[in-house]
Amino acid sequence: MTTGVPERDADDEPRRLRRLQMMMQMVQAVIAQGDISLDEAADLAAGARRAALALFPGKELAFDLIYRPRLDRLIAERYGLR
């Protein structure tokens, strides 16, 4: 029975999810350290979004609901934007 998802993608999803989680933890750690400028932090967040969407195409809304607020809050707190 065909589900519309290629078999290799379905089998590959847990690996891609672990990769995404590790990447987001690393991005958040780098931003939290504060050894980069605000512009660099924003670029890092944008790059994380592009990388996440390369792993999970078409999941822009999911990223924007789950990870964007975390990154925005972390950047705001770290760089005193609130």
PDB file with one MODEL, atoms N, CA, C and O in Angstrom:
MODEL        1
ATOM      1  N   MET A   1       0.846  -1.184   0.000  1.00  0.00           N
ATOM      2  CA  MET A   1       0.000   0.000   0.000  1.00  0.00           C
ATOM      3  C   MET A   1       0.886   1.240   0.000  1.00  0.00           C
ATOM      4  O   MET A   1       1.860   1.301   0.751  1.00  0.00           O
ATOM      5  N   THR A   2       0.574   2.203  -0.808  1.00  0.00           N
ATOM      6  CA  THR A   2       1.370   3.418  -0.940  1.00  0.00           C
ATOM      7  C   THR A   2       0.819   4.504  -0.021  1.00  0.00           C
ATOM      8  O   THR A   2      -0.383   4.767   0.007  1.00  0.00           O
ATOM      9  N   THR A   3       1.730   5.132   0.734  1.00  0.00           N
ATOM     10  CA  THR A   3       1.318   6.197   1.656  1.00  0.00           C
ATOM     11  C   THR A   3       1.635   7.574   1.114  1.00  0.00           C
ATOM     12  O   THR A   3       1.274   8.579   1.726  1.00  0.00           O
ATOM     13  N   GLY A   4       2.308   7.636  -0.033  1.00  0.00           N
ATOM     14  CA  GLY A   4       2.683   8.924  -0.587  1.00  0.00           C
ATOM     15  C   GLY A   4       4.057   9.378  -0.126  1.00  0.00           C
ATOM     16  O   GLY A   4       4.583  10.373  -0.623  1.00  0.00           O
ATOM     17  N   VAL A   5       4.643   8.652   0.827  1.00  0.00           N
ATOM     18  CA  VAL A   5       5.982   8.961   1.322  1.00  0.00           C
ATOM     19  C   VAL A   5       6.900   7.845   0.859  1.00  0.00           C
ATOM     20  O   VAL A   5       6.642   6.674   1.138  1.00  0.00           O
ATOM     21  N   PRO A   6       7.972   8.191   0.152  1.00  0.00           N
ATOM     22  CA  PRO A   6       8.894   7.137  -0.255  1.00  0.00           C
ATOM     23  C   PRO A   6       9.390   6.351   0.956  1.00  0.00           C
ATOM     24  O   PRO A   6       9.610   6.926   2.022  1.00  0.00           O
ATOM     25  N   GLU A   7       9.566   5.046   0.797  1.00  0.00           N
ATOM     26  CA  GLU A   7       9.949   4.168   1.906  1.00  0.00           C
ATOM     27  C   GLU A   7      11.231   4.629   2.588  1.00  0.00           C
ATOM     28  O   GLU A   7      11.319   4.603   3.816  1.00  0.00           O
ATOM     29  N   ARG A   8      12.223   5.050   1.815  1.00  0.00           N
ATOM     30  CA  ARG A   8      13.490   5.465   2.418  1.00  0.00           C
ATOM     31  C   ARG A   8      13.313   6.707   3.278  1.00  0.00           C
ATOM     32  O   ARG A   8      14.012   6.858   4.280  1.00  0.00           O
ATOM     33  N   ASP A   9      12.399   7.598   2.916  1.00  0.00           N
ATOM     34  CA  ASP A   9      12.161   8.795   3.717  1.00  0.00           C
ATOM     35  C   ASP A   9      11.513   8.446   5.049  1.00  0.00           C
ATOM     36  O   ASP A   9      11.852   9.028   6.080  1.00  0.00           O
ATOM     37  N   ALA A  10      10.583   7.500   5.030  1.00  0.00           N
ATOM     38  CA  ALA A  10       9.924   7.096   6.266  1.00  0.00           C
ATOM     39  C   ALA A  10      10.916   6.416   7.204  1.00  0.00           C
ATOM     40  O   ALA A  10      10.888   6.656   8.411  1.00  0.00           O
ATOM     41  N   ASP A  11      11.783   5.580   6.669  1.00  0.00           N
ATOM     42  CA  ASP A  11      12.795   4.907   7.480  1.00  0.00           C
ATOM     43  C   ASP A  11      13.847   5.874   7.977  1.00  0.00           C
ATOM     44  O   ASP A  11      14.457   5.647   9.021  1.00  0.00           O
ATOM     45  N   ASP A  12      14.063   6.939   7.248  1.00  0.00           N
ATOM     46  CA  ASP A  12      15.113   7.910   7.519  1.00  0.00           C
ATOM     47  C   ASP A  12      14.668   8.997   8.510  1.00  0.00           C
ATOM     48  O   ASP A  12      15.503   9.734   9.033  1.00  0.00           O
ATOM     49  N   GLU A  13      13.386   9.096   8.763  1.00  0.00           N
ATOM     50  CA  GLU A  13      12.874  10.204   9.572  1.00  0.00           C
ATOM     51  C   GLU A  13      13.458  10.264  10.978  1.00  0.00           C
ATOM     52  O   GLU A  13      13.815  11.360  11.409  1.00  0.00           O
ATOM     53  N   PRO A  14      13.583   9.173  11.723  1.00  0.00           N
ATOM     54  CA  PRO A  14      14.177   9.274  13.068  1.00  0.00           C
ATOM     55  C   PRO A  14      15.613   9.822  13.048  1.00  0.00           C
ATOM     56  O   PRO A  14      15.999  10.586  13.933  1.00  0.00           O
ATOM     57  N   ARG A  15      16.378   9.441  12.064  1.00  0.00           N
ATOM     58  CA  ARG A  15      17.751   9.944  11.948  1.00  0.00           C
ATOM     59  C   ARG A  15      17.750  11.437  11.660  1.00  0.00           C
ATOM     60  O   ARG A  15      18.526  12.188  12.252  1.00  0.00           O
ATOM     61  N   ARG A  16      16.873  11.872  10.744  1.00  0.00           N
ATOM     62  CA  ARG A  16      16.798  13.297  10.424  1.00  0.00           C
ATOM     63  C   ARG A  16      16.310  14.101  11.618  1.00  0.00           C
ATOM     64  O   ARG A  16      16.765  15.223  11.843  1.00  0.00           O
ATOM     65  N   LEU A  17      15.385  13.533  12.385  1.00  0.00           N
ATOM     66  CA  LEU A  17      14.885  14.226  13.570  1.00  0.00           C
ATOM     67  C   LEU A  17      15.979  14.372  14.624  1.00  0.00           C
ATOM     68  O   LEU A  17      16.109  15.437  15.228  1.00  0.00           O
ATOM     69  N   ARG A  18      16.760  13.334  14.854  1.00  0.00           N
ATOM     70  CA  ARG A  18      17.880  13.429  15.800  1.00  0.00           C
ATOM     71  C   ARG A  18      18.892  14.466  15.332  1.00  0.00           C
ATOM     72  O   ARG A  18      19.437  15.226  16.133  1.00  0.00           O
ATOM     73  N   ARG A  19      19.131  14.486  14.042  1.00  0.00           N
ATOM     74  CA  ARG A  19      20.073  15.464  13.480  1.00  0.00           C
ATOM     75  C   ARG A  19      19.558  16.889  13.703  1.00  0.00           C
ATOM     76  O   ARG A  19      20.321  17.777  14.085  1.00  0.00           O
ATOM     77  N   LEU A  20      18.272  17.099  13.465  1.00  0.00           N
ATOM     78  CA  LEU A  20      17.668  18.416  13.681  1.00  0.00           C
ATOM     79  C   LEU A  20      17.769  18.830  15.145  1.00  0.00           C
ATOM     80  O   LEU A  20      18.135  19.965  15.450  1.00  0.00           O
ATOM     81  N   GLN A  21      17.446  17.912  16.047  1.00  0.00           N
ATOM     82  CA  GLN A  21      17.500  18.228  17.471  1.00  0.00           C
ATOM     83  C   GLN A  21      18.918  18.584  17.908  1.00  0.00           C
ATOM     84  O   GLN A  21      19.114  19.537  18.662  1.00  0.00           O
ATOM     85  N   MET A  22      19.900  17.828  17.440  1.00  0.00           N
ATOM     86  CA  MET A  22      21.290  18.112  17.791  1.00  0.00           C
ATOM     87  C   MET A  22      21.720  19.463  17.232  1.00  0.00           C
ATOM     88  O   MET A  22      22.395  20.238  17.910  1.00  0.00           O
ATOM     89  N   MET A  23      21.326  19.738  15.993  1.00  0.00           N
ATOM     90  CA  MET A  23      21.683  21.010  15.373  1.00  0.00           C
ATOM     91  C   MET A  23      21.073  22.177  16.156  1.00  0.00           C
ATOM     92  O   MET A  23      21.749  23.176  16.404  1.00  0.00           O
ATOM     93  N   MET A  24      19.820  22.057  16.539  1.00  0.00           N
ATOM     94  CA  MET A  24      19.162  23.143  17.259  1.00  0.00           C
ATOM     95  C   MET A  24      19.770  23.333  18.645  1.00  0.00           C
ATOM     96  O   MET A  24      19.871  24.466  19.115  1.00  0.00           O
ATOM     97  N   GLN A  25      20.171  22.267  19.300  1.00  0.00           N
ATOM     98  CA  GLN A  25      20.845  22.394  20.590  1.00  0.00           C
ATOM     99  C   GLN A  25      22.164  23.137  20.429  1.00  0.00           C
ATOM    100  O   GLN A  25      22.506  23.985  21.254  1.00  0.00           O
ATOM    101  N   MET A  26      22.900  22.825  19.378  1.00  0.00           N
ATOM    102  CA  MET A  26      24.177  23.488  19.131  1.00  0.00           C
ATOM    103  C   MET A  26      23.972  24.970  18.818  1.00  0.00           C
ATOM    104  O   MET A  26      24.698  25.820  19.334  1.00  0.00           O
ATOM    105  N   VAL A  27      22.997  25.277  17.985  1.00  0.00           N
ATOM    106  CA  VAL A  27      22.710  26.674  17.638  1.00  0.00           C
ATOM    107  C   VAL A  27      22.330  27.460  18.890  1.00  0.00           C
ATOM    108  O   VAL A  27      22.810  28.574  19.100  1.00  0.00           O
ATOM    109  N   GLN A  28      21.471  26.879  19.714  1.00  0.00           N
ATOM    110  CA  GLN A  28      21.058  27.559  20.936  1.00  0.00           C
ATOM    111  C   GLN A  28      22.240  27.752  21.881  1.00  0.00           C
ATOM    112  O   GLN A  28      22.338  28.791  22.535  1.00  0.00           O
ATOM    113  N   ALA A  29      23.131  26.782  21.966  1.00  0.00           N
ATOM    114  CA  ALA A  29      24.306  26.899  22.831  1.00  0.00           C
ATOM    115  C   ALA A  29      25.229  28.015  22.349  1.00  0.00           C
ATOM    116  O   ALA A  29      25.741  28.789  23.158  1.00  0.00           O
ATOM    117  N   VAL A  30      25.441  28.099  21.060  1.00  0.00           N
ATOM    118  CA  VAL A  30      26.322  29.145  20.515  1.00  0.00           C
ATOM    119  C   VAL A  30      25.726  30.525  20.775  1.00  0.00           C
ATOM    120  O   VAL A  30      26.439  31.447  21.171  1.00  0.00           O
ATOM    121  N   ILE A  31      24.434  30.665  20.555  1.00  0.00           N
ATOM    122  CA  ILE A  31      23.783  31.960  20.796  1.00  0.00           C
ATOM    123  C   ILE A  31      23.831  32.299  22.282  1.00  0.00           C
ATOM    124  O   ILE A  31      24.091  33.446  22.645  1.00  0.00           O
ATOM    125  N   ALA A  32      23.584  31.316  23.142  1.00  0.00           N
ATOM    126  CA  ALA A  32      23.569  31.553  24.586  1.00  0.00           C
ATOM    127  C   ALA A  32      24.939  31.975  25.108  1.00  0.00           C
ATOM    128  O   ALA A  32      25.021  32.746  26.064  1.00  0.00           O
ATOM    129  N   GLN A  33      25.999  31.490  24.504  1.00  0.00           N
ATOM    130  CA  GLN A  33      27.344  31.866  24.944  1.00  0.00           C
ATOM    131  C   GLN A  33      27.591  33.351  24.721  1.00  0.00           C
ATOM    132  O   GLN A  33      28.324  33.982  25.482  1.00  0.00           O
ATOM    133  N   GLY A  34      26.983  33.908  23.683  1.00  0.00           N
ATOM    134  CA  GLY A  34      27.082  35.328  23.444  1.00  0.00           C
ATOM    135  C   GLY A  34      28.406  35.799  22.898  1.00  0.00           C
ATOM    136  O   GLY A  34      28.702  36.992  22.948  1.00  0.00           O
ATOM    137  N   ASP A  35      29.203  34.902  22.384  1.00  0.00           N
ATOM    138  CA  ASP A  35      30.501  35.283  21.812  1.00  0.00           C
ATOM    139  C   ASP A  35      30.389  35.743  20.364  1.00  0.00           C
ATOM    140  O   ASP A  35      31.395  35.913  19.675  1.00  0.00           O
ATOM    141  N   ILE A  36      29.155  35.942  19.911  1.00  0.00           N
ATOM    142  CA  ILE A  36      28.923  36.387  18.538  1.00  0.00           C
ATOM    143  C   ILE A  36      28.053  37.640  18.580  1.00  0.00           C
ATOM    144  O   ILE A  36      27.378  37.911  19.573  1.00  0.00           O
ATOM    145  N   SER A  37      28.080  38.389  17.497  1.00  0.00           N
ATOM    146  CA  SER A  37      27.278  39.616  17.434  1.00  0.00           C
ATOM    147  C   SER A  37      25.804  39.280  17.228  1.00  0.00           C
ATOM    148  O   SER A  37      25.448  38.150  16.896  1.00  0.00           O
ATOM    149  N   LEU A  38      24.966  40.275  17.430  1.00  0.00           N
ATOM    150  CA  LEU A  38      23.539  40.104  17.204  1.00  0.00           C
ATOM    151  C   LEU A  38      23.273  39.699  15.753  1.00  0.00           C
ATOM    152  O   LEU A  38      22.460  38.809  15.500  1.00  0.00           O
ATOM    153  N   ASP A  39      23.945  40.338  14.808  1.00  0.00           N
ATOM    154  CA  ASP A  39      23.759  39.987  13.393  1.00  0.00           C
ATOM    155  C   ASP A  39      24.168  38.547  13.116  1.00  0.00           C
ATOM    156  O   ASP A  39      23.508  37.838  12.356  1.00  0.00           O
ATOM    157  N   GLU A  40      25.261  38.124  13.739  1.00  0.00           N
ATOM    158  CA  GLU A  40      25.711  36.736  13.548  1.00  0.00           C
ATOM    159  C   GLU A  40      24.717  35.758  14.166  1.00  0.00           C
ATOM    160  O   GLU A  40      24.483  34.685  13.610  1.00  0.00           O
ATOM    161  N   ALA A  41      24.135  36.112  15.299  1.00  0.00           N
ATOM    162  CA  ALA A  41      23.133  35.258  15.931  1.00  0.00           C
ATOM    163  C   ALA A  41      21.900  35.138  15.037  1.00  0.00           C
ATOM    164  O   ALA A  41      21.343  34.051  14.882  1.00  0.00           O
ATOM    165  N   ALA A  42      21.479  36.253  14.453  1.00  0.00           N
ATOM    166  CA  ALA A  42      20.333  36.230  13.548  1.00  0.00           C
ATOM    167  C   ALA A  42      20.640  35.398  12.306  1.00  0.00           C
ATOM    168  O   ALA A  42      19.788  34.645  11.833  1.00  0.00           O
ATOM    169  N   ASP A  43      21.846  35.532  11.783  1.00  0.00           N
ATOM    170  CA  ASP A  43      22.254  34.720  10.625  1.00  0.00           C
ATOM    171  C   ASP A  43      22.282  33.240  10.978  1.00  0.00           C
ATOM    172  O   ASP A  43      21.889  32.397  10.172  1.00  0.00           O
ATOM    173  N   LEU A  44      22.745  32.926  12.176  1.00  0.00           N
ATOM    174  CA  LEU A  44      22.790  31.537  12.630  1.00  0.00           C
ATOM    175  C   LEU A  44      21.383  30.961  12.736  1.00  0.00           C
ATOM    176  O   LEU A  44      21.146  29.820  12.337  1.00  0.00           O
ATOM    177  N   ALA A  45      20.451  31.743  13.270  1.00  0.00           N
ATOM    178  CA  ALA A  45      19.054  31.303  13.374  1.00  0.00           C
ATOM    179  C   ALA A  45      18.452  31.087  11.982  1.00  0.00           C
ATOM    180  O   ALA A  45      17.738  30.110  11.757  1.00  0.00           O
ATOM    181  N   ALA A  46      18.739  31.994  11.058  1.00  0.00           N
ATOM    182  CA  ALA A  46      18.225  31.849   9.689  1.00  0.00           C
ATOM    183  C   ALA A  46      18.835  30.626   9.014  1.00  0.00           C
ATOM    184  O   ALA A  46      18.148  29.907   8.288  1.00  0.00           O
ATOM    185  N   GLY A  47      20.110  30.391   9.248  1.00  0.00           N
ATOM    186  CA  GLY A  47      20.758  29.206   8.684  1.00  0.00           C
ATOM    187  C   GLY A  47      20.193  27.923   9.263  1.00  0.00           C
ATOM    188  O   GLY A  47      20.061  26.923   8.558  1.00  0.00           O
ATOM    189  N   ALA A  48      19.860  27.948  10.546  1.00  0.00           N
ATOM    190  CA  ALA A  48      19.245  26.780  11.181  1.00  0.00           C
ATOM    191  C   ALA A  48      17.892  26.480  10.545  1.00  0.00           C
ATOM    192  O   ALA A  48      17.538  25.320  10.338  1.00  0.00           O
ATOM    193  N   ARG A  49      17.149  27.525  10.240  1.00  0.00           N
ATOM    194  CA  ARG A  49      15.842  27.326   9.588  1.00  0.00           C
ATOM    195  C   ARG A  49      16.027  26.709   8.206  1.00  0.00           C
ATOM    196  O   ARG A  49      15.310  25.779   7.836  1.00  0.00           O
ATOM    197  N   ARG A  50      16.986  27.227   7.446  1.00  0.00           N
ATOM    198  CA  ARG A  50      17.238  26.661   6.109  1.00  0.00           C
ATOM    199  C   ARG A  50      17.658  25.194   6.206  1.00  0.00           C
ATOM    200  O   ARG A  50      17.207  24.360   5.420  1.00  0.00           O
ATOM    201  N   ALA A  51      18.523  24.887   7.172  1.00  0.00           N
ATOM    202  CA  ALA A  51      18.978  23.503   7.340  1.00  0.00           C
ATOM    203  C   ALA A  51      17.824  22.597   7.769  1.00  0.00           C
ATOM    204  O   ALA A  51      17.708  21.470   7.287  1.00  0.00           O
ATOM    205  N   ALA A  52      16.976  23.083   8.669  1.00  0.00           N
ATOM    206  CA  ALA A  52      15.829  22.299   9.116  1.00  0.00           C
ATOM    207  C   ALA A  52      14.889  22.001   7.951  1.00  0.00           C
ATOM    208  O   ALA A  52      14.363  20.895   7.830  1.00  0.00           O
ATOM    209  N   LEU A  53      14.685  23.003   7.096  1.00  0.00           N
ATOM    210  CA  LEU A  53      13.780  22.799   5.966  1.00  0.00           C
ATOM    211  C   LEU A  53      14.410  21.912   4.894  1.00  0.00           C
ATOM    212  O   LEU A  53      13.694  21.283   4.116  1.00  0.00           O
ATOM    213  N   ALA A  54      15.730  21.855   4.847  1.00  0.00           N
ATOM    214  CA  ALA A  54      16.384  20.905   3.940  1.00  0.00           C
ATOM    215  C   ALA A  54      16.162  19.480   4.445  1.00  0.00           C
ATOM    216  O   ALA A  54      16.014  18.553   3.648  1.00  0.00           O
ATOM    217  N   LEU A  55      16.140  19.305   5.760  1.00  0.00           N
ATOM    218  CA  LEU A  55      15.882  17.982   6.335  1.00  0.00           C
ATOM    219  C   LEU A  55      14.403  17.610   6.243  1.00  0.00           C
ATOM    220  O   LEU A  55      14.059  16.448   6.027  1.00  0.00           O
ATOM    221  N   PHE A  56      13.535  18.607   6.409  1.00  0.00           N
ATOM    222  CA  PHE A  56      12.084  18.389   6.417  1.00  0.00           C
ATOM    223  C   PHE A  56      11.408  19.396   5.503  1.00  0.00           C
ATOM    224  O   PHE A  56      10.809  20.357   5.986  1.00  0.00           O
ATOM    225  N   PRO A  57      11.489  19.198   4.195  1.00  0.00           N
ATOM    226  CA  PRO A  57      10.877  20.138   3.247  1.00  0.00           C
ATOM    227  C   PRO A  57       9.377  20.288   3.494  1.00  0.00           C
ATOM    228  O   PRO A  57       8.676  19.320   3.789  1.00  0.00           O
ATOM    229  N   GLY A  58       8.911  21.510   3.367  1.00  0.00           N
ATOM    230  CA  GLY A  58       7.488  21.781   3.506  1.00  0.00           C
ATOM    231  C   GLY A  58       7.017  21.934   4.944  1.00  0.00           C
ATOM    232  O   GLY A  58       5.816  22.051   5.186  1.00  0.00           O
ATOM    233  N   LYS A  59       7.930  21.937   5.895  1.00  0.00           N
ATOM    234  CA  LYS A  59       7.555  22.031   7.311  1.00  0.00           C
ATOM    235  C   LYS A  59       7.873  23.404   7.897  1.00  0.00           C
ATOM    236  O   LYS A  59       8.257  23.520   9.061  1.00  0.00           O
ATOM    237  N   GLU A  60       7.709  24.442   7.079  1.00  0.00           N
ATOM    238  CA  GLU A  60       7.987  25.798   7.530  1.00  0.00           C
ATOM    239  C   GLU A  60       7.156  26.174   8.752  1.00  0.00           C
ATOM    240  O   GLU A  60       7.676  26.748   9.708  1.00  0.00           O
ATOM    241  N   LEU A  61       5.880  25.854   8.721  1.00  0.00           N
ATOM    242  CA  LEU A  61       4.995  26.212   9.827  1.00  0.00           C
ATOM    243  C   LEU A  61       5.434  25.521  11.112  1.00  0.00           C
ATOM    244  O   LEU A  61       5.454  26.141  12.175  1.00  0.00           O
ATOM    245  N   ALA A  62       5.783  24.250  11.021  1.00  0.00           N
ATOM    246  CA  ALA A  62       6.236  23.516  12.209  1.00  0.00           C
ATOM    247  C   ALA A  62       7.483  24.179  12.789  1.00  0.00           C
ATOM    248  O   ALA A  62       7.567  24.364  14.003  1.00  0.00           O
ATOM    249  N   PHE A  63       8.452  24.540  11.949  1.00  0.00           N
ATOM    250  CA  PHE A  63       9.654  25.205  12.447  1.00  0.00           C
ATOM    251  C   PHE A  63       9.291  26.531  13.102  1.00  0.00           C
ATOM    252  O   PHE A  63       9.766  26.852  14.191  1.00  0.00           O
ATOM    253  N   ASP A  64       8.442  27.293  12.424  1.00  0.00           N
ATOM    254  CA  ASP A  64       8.077  28.620  12.933  1.00  0.00           C
ATOM    255  C   ASP A  64       7.279  28.549  14.239  1.00  0.00           C
ATOM    256  O   ASP A  64       7.303  29.494  15.028  1.00  0.00           O
ATOM    257  N   LEU A  65       6.580  27.452  14.468  1.00  0.00           N
ATOM    258  CA  LEU A  65       5.827  27.295  15.708  1.00  0.00           C
ATOM    259  C   LEU A  65       6.664  26.713  16.842  1.00  0.00           C
ATOM    260  O   LEU A  65       6.446  27.044  18.007  1.00  0.00           O
ATOM    261  N   ILE A  66       7.616  25.852  16.508  1.00  0.00           N
ATOM    262  CA  ILE A  66       8.385  25.156  17.537  1.00  0.00           C
ATOM    263  C   ILE A  66       9.712  25.853  17.839  1.00  0.00           C
ATOM    264  O   ILE A  66       9.998  26.170  18.993  1.00  0.00           O
ATOM    265  N   TYR A  67      10.510  26.089  16.817  1.00  0.00           N
ATOM    266  CA  TYR A  67      11.873  26.569  17.035  1.00  0.00           C
ATOM    267  C   TYR A  67      12.035  28.081  16.948  1.00  0.00           C
ATOM    268  O   TYR A  67      12.846  28.647  17.680  1.00  0.00           O
ATOM    269  N   ARG A  68      11.301  28.738  16.091  1.00  0.00           N
ATOM    270  CA  ARG A  68      11.448  30.188  15.935  1.00  0.00           C
ATOM    271  C   ARG A  68      11.242  30.932  17.254  1.00  0.00           C
ATOM    272  O   ARG A  68      12.056  31.789  17.597  1.00  0.00           O
ATOM    273  N   PRO A  69      10.168  30.629  18.010  1.00  0.00           N
ATOM    274  CA  PRO A  69       9.986  31.345  19.287  1.00  0.00           C
ATOM    275  C   PRO A  69      11.139  31.108  20.264  1.00  0.00           C
ATOM    276  O   PRO A  69      11.532  32.025  20.985  1.00  0.00           O
ATOM    277  N   ARG A  70      11.677  29.907  20.296  1.00  0.00           N
ATOM    278  CA  ARG A  70      12.807  29.610  21.180  1.00  0.00           C
ATOM    279  C   ARG A  70      14.019  30.455  20.805  1.00  0.00           C
ATOM    280  O   ARG A  70      14.664  31.060  21.662  1.00  0.00           O
ATOM    281  N   LEU A  71      14.314  30.483  19.512  1.00  0.00           N
ATOM    282  CA  LEU A  71      15.472  31.245  19.047  1.00  0.00           C
ATOM    283  C   LEU A  71      15.263  32.739  19.270  1.00  0.00           C
ATOM    284  O   LEU A  71      16.171  33.434  19.725  1.00  0.00           O
ATOM    285  N   ASP A  72      14.076  33.229  18.950  1.00  0.00           N
ATOM    286  CA  ASP A  72      13.785  34.649  19.144  1.00  0.00           C
ATOM    287  C   ASP A  72      13.905  35.043  20.613  1.00  0.00           C
ATOM    288  O   ASP A  72      14.478  36.083  20.937  1.00  0.00           O
ATOM    289  N   ARG A  73      13.361  34.209  21.502  1.00  0.00           N
ATOM    290  CA  ARG A  73      13.414  34.495  22.934  1.00  0.00           C
ATOM    291  C   ARG A  73      14.863  34.476  23.433  1.00  0.00           C
ATOM    292  O   ARG A  73      15.270  35.343  24.207  1.00  0.00           O
ATOM    293  N   LEU A  74      15.629  33.492  22.989  1.00  0.00           N
ATOM    294  CA  LEU A  74      17.027  33.381  23.399  1.00  0.00           C
ATOM    295  C   LEU A  74      17.831  34.595  22.926  1.00  0.00           C
ATOM    296  O   LEU A  74      18.613  35.159  23.692  1.00  0.00           O
ATOM    297  N   ILE A  75      17.641  34.990  21.683  1.00  0.00           N
ATOM    298  CA  ILE A  75      18.339  36.162  21.148  1.00  0.00           C
ATOM    299  C   ILE A  75      17.918  37.419  21.900  1.00  0.00           C
ATOM    300  O   ILE A  75      18.765  38.238  22.257  1.00  0.00           O
ATOM    301  N   ALA A  76      16.637  37.577  22.140  1.00  0.00           N
ATOM    302  CA  ALA A  76      16.155  38.761  22.862  1.00  0.00           C
ATOM    303  C   ALA A  76      16.744  38.833  24.265  1.00  0.00           C
ATOM    304  O   ALA A  76      17.160  39.901  24.712  1.00  0.00           O
ATOM    305  N   GLU A  77      16.779  37.702  24.958  1.00  0.00           N
ATOM    306  CA  GLU A  77      17.327  37.684  26.318  1.00  0.00           C
ATOM    307  C   GLU A  77      18.830  37.928  26.319  1.00  0.00           C
ATOM    308  O   GLU A  77      19.343  38.686  27.142  1.00  0.00           O
ATOM    309  N   ARG A  78      19.526  37.289  25.402  1.00  0.00           N
ATOM    310  CA  ARG A  78      20.990  37.369  25.374  1.00  0.00           C
ATOM    311  C   ARG A  78      21.480  38.763  24.986  1.00  0.00           C
ATOM    312  O   ARG A  78      22.489  39.241  25.504  1.00  0.00           O
ATOM    313  N   TYR A  79      20.759  39.407  24.074  1.00  0.00           N
ATOM    314  CA  TYR A  79      21.215  40.698  23.558  1.00  0.00           C
ATOM    315  C   TYR A  79      20.393  41.869  24.090  1.00  0.00           C
ATOM    316  O   TYR A  79      20.479  42.980  23.569  1.00  0.00           O
ATOM    317  N   GLY A  80      19.605  41.619  25.117  1.00  0.00           N
ATOM    318  CA  GLY A  80      18.860  42.679  25.803  1.00  0.00           C
ATOM    319  C   GLY A  80      17.871  43.413  24.917  1.00  0.00           C
ATOM    320  O   GLY A  80      17.785  44.641  24.963  1.00  0.00           O
ATOM    321  N   LEU A  81      17.137  42.684  24.125  1.00  0.00           N
ATOM    322  CA  LEU A  81      16.182  43.306  23.203  1.00  0.00           C
ATOM    323  C   LEU A  81      14.789  43.456  23.805  1.00  0.00           C
ATOM    324  O   LEU A  81      13.893  43.987  23.149  1.00  0.00           O
ATOM    325  N   ARG A  82      14.591  43.004  25.024  1.00  0.00           N
ATOM    326  CA  ARG A  82      13.270  43.127  25.650  1.00  0.00           C
ATOM    327  C   ARG A  82      13.333  44.012  26.842  1.00  0.00           C
ATOM    328  O   ARG A  82      12.316  44.235  27.499  1.00  0.00           O
TER     329      ARG A  82
ENDMDL
END
